[in-house]
Amino acid sequence: MWKITNISATCSYNCELDLPLLGQQIPETIVSFNRFHTCKLKLFEPKATLIMFQSGKVNIVGARCEMETELAAHAGAARLNEIGIEASVENFRINNVAAAANIGL
């Protein structure tokens, strides 16, 4: 029996993102300017993490099914729309599905 443990996907919000502004306006975000300039948004429903770049590209990680991954992308766009940033999900694509299996050894 196997079980999906993680799905990663990418999409674009079709807008430039002001990462410091996101860090100030959305409490669940962590802004990082170390190696990559990113803003991480942790969602609790659906459980996933969005890694947003200034260009508007987004990586979605941590979801356990395909539908949760797409819902997370739309939830992130909705959060941006709440603070006045016009964002819509475009080019949604699942990149990787990780699973664990018990092979009975």
Buried (B, 14 or more C-beta within 10 A) or exposed (E): EEEEEBBBBBBBBBBEBEBEBBBEBBEEBEBBEEEEBBBBBEBEEBEBBBBBBBEBBBBBBBBBEEEBBBBBBBBBBEBBEEEEBEBEBEEBEBEEBEEEEEEEE
